[in-house]
């Protein structure tokens, strides 16, 4: 015997519609509720697994006292490609954790890099200010020209 149901959801909805106490909207609400509940449950289970893995992978400088062994310095081209700490900012400092006796790399922001970014931002803001000031002057001249032409036409019509 062959079924005329191609999709499981259409079969369920056609069978549920035979029940007098559930409407089509009710079936849709129930299906959406089941999907949301399943995804929330799955996310909670995955989050528990992730938190167990993160405890082992947490850098020592986030959970204990540390000493900076080497100040913030630019990464070498090799370090930039191989180290995840270098890939974020391009600068890294070496951290020593006395309790766990581990040396780890930590991404940092260089004062030179920050100054360069500041002046780059300031320059772009000055450039935009000049561009918009010129646009305002041109627009004002165009409006003044239209107003004087309108006044001239009114005077000519008298």
C-alpha positions as CSV (number, residue, x, y, z in Angstrom):
1,X,0.0,0.0,0.0
2,X,1.4,3.3,-1.0
3,X,1.1,6.5,1.1
4,X,0.2,9.8,-0.5
5,X,2.2,11.7,2.1
6,X,5.5,13.0,0.7
7,X,6.6,15.0,3.7
8,X,6.3,13.9,7.3
9,X,5.0,17.2,8.4
10,X,2.2,17.2,5.8
11,X,1.1,13.7,7.0
12,X,1.1,14.8,10.6
13,X,-0.9,18.0,9.9
14,X,-3.4,16.1,7.7
15,X,-4.0,13.5,10.5
16,X,-4.1,16.1,13.2
17,X,-6.7,18.1,11.3
18,X,-9.1,15.2,11.8
19,X,-9.0,15.9,15.5
20,X,-11.7,18.5,16.3
21,X,-9.9,20.2,19.2
22,X,-6.7,21.2,17.4
23,X,-6.6,23.9,14.7
24,X,-4.0,24.3,11.9
25,X,-2.4,27.2,13.8
26,X,-2.2,25.0,16.9
27,X,-0.3,22.4,15.0
28,X,2.2,25.0,13.8
29,X,2.6,26.4,17.3
30,X,3.2,22.9,18.7
31,X,5.8,22.1,15.9
32,X,7.6,25.4,16.5
33,X,7.6,24.9,20.3
34,X,9.1,21.4,19.8
35,X,11.8,22.7,17.5
36,X,12.8,25.5,19.9
37,X,12.8,23.2,22.9
38,X,15.0,20.7,21.1
39,X,17.5,23.4,20.0
40,X,17.6,24.9,23.5
41,X,18.2,21.5,25.1
42,X,20.9,20.7,22.5
43,X,22.6,24.1,23.2
44,X,22.6,23.4,27.0
45,X,24.2,20.0,26.5
46,X,26.8,21.4,24.1
47,X,27.6,24.3,26.6
48,X,28.2,21.8,29.4
49,X,30.7,19.9,27.2
50,X,32.4,23.1,26.1
51,X,32.8,24.4,29.7
52,X,34.5,21.1,30.7
53,X,36.9,21.5,27.8
54,X,37.5,25.2,28.4
55,X,38.7,24.6,32.0
56,X,41.6,22.6,30.7
57,X,42.4,25.1,27.9
58,X,42.1,28.3,29.9
59,X,45.4,30.3,29.8
60,X,47.1,30.6,33.2
61,X,47.1,34.4,33.1
62,X,43.3,34.4,33.3
63,X,43.1,32.3,36.4
64,X,46.2,33.2,38.5
65,X,48.7,35.9,39.2
66,X,51.3,36.4,36.5
67,X,54.5,38.3,35.7
68,X,55.3,39.8,32.3
69,X,58.6,38.2,31.2
70,X,58.9,40.1,27.9
71,X,57.2,43.4,27.2
72,X,54.8,43.9,24.3
73,X,56.7,43.5,21.0
74,X,55.9,43.0,17.3
75,X,55.6,39.4,16.2
76,X,57.9,37.9,13.6
77,X,56.4,36.8,10.3
78,X,56.6,33.2,11.5
79,X,55.0,33.9,14.8
80,X,52.2,35.8,13.1
81,X,51.3,32.7,11.1
82,X,51.8,30.1,13.7
83,X,50.6,31.7,17.0
84,X,47.0,32.5,17.6
85,X,48.1,35.2,20.1
86,X,50.0,37.0,17.4
87,X,47.2,36.8,14.8
88,X,44.9,39.1,16.8
89,X,46.9,42.3,17.0
90,X,50.3,41.5,15.6
91,X,51.9,42.1,19.0
92,X,52.6,39.7,21.8
93,X,54.0,39.6,25.3
94,X,55.4,36.6,27.2
95,X,53.7,35.9,30.5
96,X,55.1,33.8,33.3
97,X,52.7,32.1,35.8
98,X,54.7,31.3,38.9
99,X,52.0,29.0,40.4
100,X,51.7,26.7,37.4
101,X,55.3,27.5,36.3
102,X,54.2,28.0,32.7
103,X,55.3,30.5,30.1
104,X,52.5,31.6,27.7
105,X,52.0,34.1,25.0
106,X,49.4,36.9,25.4
107,X,48.2,39.2,22.7
108,X,48.7,42.9,23.5
109,X,48.2,46.3,22.0
110,X,51.4,48.3,21.4
111,X,51.5,52.0,22.3
112,X,53.1,52.7,18.9
113,X,50.2,50.9,17.1
114,X,47.6,52.7,19.2
115,X,49.2,56.1,18.3
116,X,49.3,55.2,14.7
117,X,45.6,54.2,14.7
118,X,44.7,57.4,16.6
119,X,46.4,59.7,14.0
120,X,44.9,57.7,11.2
121,X,41.4,58.2,12.7
122,X,42.1,61.9,13.3
123,X,43.3,62.4,9.7
124,X,40.2,60.7,8.3
125,X,37.9,62.8,10.4
126,X,39.7,66.0,9.3
127,X,39.4,64.8,5.6
128,X,35.7,64.2,6.0
129,X,35.2,67.6,7.7
130,X,36.8,69.3,4.7
131,X,34.8,67.3,2.2
132,X,31.5,68.1,3.9
133,X,32.4,71.8,4.4
134,X,33.1,72.1,0.7
135,X,29.8,70.4,0.0
136,X,27.9,72.8,2.3
137,X,29.5,75.8,0.6
138,X,28.5,74.5,-2.9
139,X,25.0,73.7,-1.8
140,X,24.6,77.1,-0.1
141,X,25.8,78.9,-3.3
142,X,23.3,76.9,-5.4
143,X,20.5,77.8,-3.0
144,X,21.5,81.4,-3.0
145,X,21.5,81.4,-6.9
146,X,18.0,79.9,-7.0
147,X,16.7,82.4,-4.4
148,X,18.2,85.4,-6.3
149,X,16.8,84.1,-9.6
150,X,13.3,83.7,-8.0
151,X,13.5,87.3,-6.7
152,X,14.6,88.5,-10.1
153,X,11.7,86.8,-11.8
154,X,9.3,88.2,-9.3
155,X,10.7,91.7,-9.9
156,X,10.4,91.3,-13.7
157,X,6.8,90.2,-13.5
158,X,5.8,93.5,-11.8
